[in-house]
C-alpha cells in the first residue's frame, strides 16, 4: 500500500472570522483518512513543502523503529519509510518532530484505519459509516498556551472514506451546518478518534445508545450497550448505534465545556436518508 503525503502550511478558517495558518498534511487539518487492510505493508513517503522547519510522521498503527522510521524530513526534501500494519484498529497519525505538542496542536494529525482481516462481527448489519475526529485549537503557534492554557476551540470533523463523501477540516460548526445523514432504522458506524493533543473526549450520541463498541477499533475489544465512550488523547474507537425515528441526533463531547467550544455535530435522520432541508438542532 503506497501512501504519499505533503507537509505544508495552509490557511484554514477555524471559526467565523478566525483564520489559522495551520501546519497540515496534504493541506488538511486533520489530514486525510488512511485506510489499509490488516497485514498490508505501508510504503509511506512524506514530501516536506514547508520551507523553514522539518516535519515527520509518527504512525500509531505500525511496529517501527522511531529513530529510523519516524525521523525528520528536512525542508524541501522527501523521505520514504516502510512498515507493516499488522494490528487492526482506529489509530492516530501525527507529526513527531520536536516539540511534538506544537506540531500536533498546529494541525499535523489524522486517522488511519486498519481493517480487520476477518472484519467486525457486526459488518453485515451496518448501513452507513462515517469518520469523526476531535481536535483542539490554541492561540496561534503559542507553545506556552498549548502547554498551560485551555483550548480556544474543541472541534469535530469528518473525513471522506470514499471519493465524493463530505470531507471537512477541524472547524467550529462543520458537522452542525452540514450534518451527517442516515435513514430511519439504519445501524450507523462511526470511526471516532480524539487526536487531542491534550483533552480527553467523552463521546456521546444524543437519542440513542451504542449497540456495539470496539475500543481502539480492535474486534477483540467488544463492548455493548454503552452510553458514552471515553477516548484519551490519541484514543480511537468504532461505535455503532441504531436510529429509530426521524429527527436530528446531536453527537457531542459530553465534557460540555468542550462541546460549548465546538465539539458537537449532528446526524440528521430522515425517512429516505436524504437531506430534506429542515433545520437541525445542536445540543
N, C-alpha and C positions, 0 to 999 in steps of 0.2 A: 504493500500500500504506500504510494508516494504522496506525501503531504508537503506543500510549499507554502510558506508564509512570508510576508514582509513585516518588518518593524518600522513604523513611521509615525510622524506627528500629524494629527488630524483634528481639525476644529469640529467640535460637537456641541450642539445646543442642548445642555443637560437639563435646563428648565427654561420656562419662558423668560427671555431677556438675559439668560445666563449662559454665555459661551465658555467653553473649556478647551484649551489646547491639549487634547488628550494624547497620551502615548499609547499607540494601538498596534494590534496585529491586523494586517490587511485593511487598515483604515476603519476598523470597527472596535467598539468597546462596550460589552465584551466582544472578543474575537469570534470568528465563525465557529460553529459546532463541527467537531471532527467525529465521524462515525466509522468505526472499524469493526471487524469480527474478531472474536477471541481466537488467539493463535496467529493472527496476522503479524508480519514484520513491518514496522513503520519505518520508512525511509524519509526522514524529515530534513528539509532544507529551509534555513532562515536567511533571508536577504535583508540586511540592515540598511535601510534607506535614511536612517537618522544621521545627519552629517556630523553630529558632535559627540555622542556617547555610545558605548557598547550596549548590546542587548543580548538576551539568551532565551532558551526555552527549558523550563522545568516541567516535565510531563508526569503527573502523578499516576498515570495508568501503566507505567512500564518499570521493569527492572533494568537499571542502568548504573554506570559509574558516574556520579555527578561531576567529578573532577575531569572527566573526559567527554561525557555525552551532553552535559548541560553547560558547557563553557561559553564564555563571552564571544560574540561575533562583533568585530570592530566596525566602526562607521564605514559605510560604502563597501562592505565585504559580505560574502556569503559563507555559511557553514553548513555542512551536511552531517547527519548523525543517523544511526540505525539502531533499533531496539525492538524486542518482541513485546506484543501486547497479550500476555498470557492470562490476565485476570479480567473477568467480566465486571462491568460496573459503570457508574457515572462518576467521572473524575474531573478534577481541575487541572488546567494547564496555566502556566504564568511565566512571566519573565523572572529569572532567578538571579539577575545582576544586582550587586550591592549598590545602595541599600535596597533590599528586596521590597520593603514596605513602600518606598517611593515609586517603584516601577509598577507594582500592583495597583496602588491607590490612584495612580495617574491613568490607569486603563488597560494595562497589559495582562489580561486574564481571559479565560474562556473555559468551555466544556469539551471533554472528549468522552464519547460513549463507546464502550467496548461491548458489543452484543454477545450474549452468552452463546456458547457453541450449541447448546440444546434449547435455547430460548428460555422464556419465563413460563411457568405453569399456566399463566393467565393469558398468554398471547392470543389464543383463539377467541377470547371474549372481548378484547379491546377494539373499540370502534374508531377512536381518534387518539392521536398522540401529539404532544407539544413539548417544547423546551421552555423552562422558566429559570432565569438566573437572577440572583440578588447580588448587587454590588453597592459600594458606598462611594460618595464623593466628598472631598475635604477642600479646604482653601487651596487654591491652585499651587501645586508643587511646593507645598509648605510642610516640610518634614516634621517640624515641631507640632503643627496641628494634627498631622497624620498620626503622630506618636502619642500625643497627650490630649488631643481635643476630641470632640464628638463630631460625627459626620454631619455635613450640612444637608445632604440628601442620602436616602437609602432607597434604591430603586429596583424595579423588576424590568427584565427584557425578555424577549423571545428570539430564538434563532431558527432559521429555516432548516427543517430536516430534509425537505425536498425542494427542488427548484420551483420558484413561484410562490412559496409559502411566505408568510409575514416574517420579516427579519428586522429587528429594532436594535438600537443602541440602548444603553442604560440611562434612560431619560425619564424625568418625572411625568407620570400620566400616560406613558406609551401604551400600556395594556388596559387603561381605562377608556381612553379616547378611541382606541381601536381594539375592541375586545376579541378574545379568542372565541371560537364558535363551536357549538355542539347541538345535537338534536335530542328531543325527549327520548329517554331510555338508553342513551349512549353510555357505555363504560369508557371513561376518558383516562388516558395515561399522561402524566406529567413526568418528564425527566427534570428534576429540580436540583439546583446547585447553588450554594452560597459561597461566592468567591471572596467575601469579606472586603478588605483584608482583616478587619478587627471584630466586627459584630457577629453574634450568633443569629440564627433565624428560626423562629417558631412557626413553621409553615402550616397554614390552615386554609381550607376552603369552606366558606360560609354556606350553610344549607345542605351539607352532605357530610358523610364520613368516609374515611379511606377504607375501601374494601380490602385492599392489598397494598402492602408497603414492602419494598426491597431496599434495606438500608445500604447506602453506597452502591445501589444498583446490582448487588450480588444476589443471585437467586436463592442462595442458602440463608440469607438474612431476611426471611419472610415473616412479616408481622401482619396481623389482621385487625380490622375494626378500630383503627386509631383516629383520634380527633385532630391531633397536631403532631407534626414530625419535627424533632429538634435537629437542626443542621449546624454543626460547628463551622468556623471559618475553614473553607476548603471541603466541607462535607456535602455529599450528594445523596440522592435517593430516587427511586422510581416509586411514584404514588399513583394509585388507581382508585377511581370513585365513579359512582353512578349518579346521573342526574335524572330525576323522575318527573319534573314539572317544568313548564316554560317559565322563563324569567332570567334575571341577572344574578349570577353567583360570584360574589367577590372572593378573591383569594388574597391573603394578606400574610405579612409577618405579624403574628399575634403579640409580639412585643410592640404595643401600639404607639410608642414614641417613634419607632422606625416606620410603622405604617403611615403615621402622620407626615413623615418626611418623604413619603413617596413609595414605600414598599407595599403596593397594592395593585391589583389588576382585576379584570372581570372576565368570566366565562359567560357568554351570552347563549342561552339555550332557547331555541325556537322549535316550532313543530317540524320543520324540514331541515334544520341545521344551517339555514342561510340567514344573513343579517336582514332583519325586517325593518331596519331604520329607526326603531324605537329608542328612546333614551335609556341609558344604563345607569345603574346605581353604584356608586363607590361605597366603601364601608368605613 
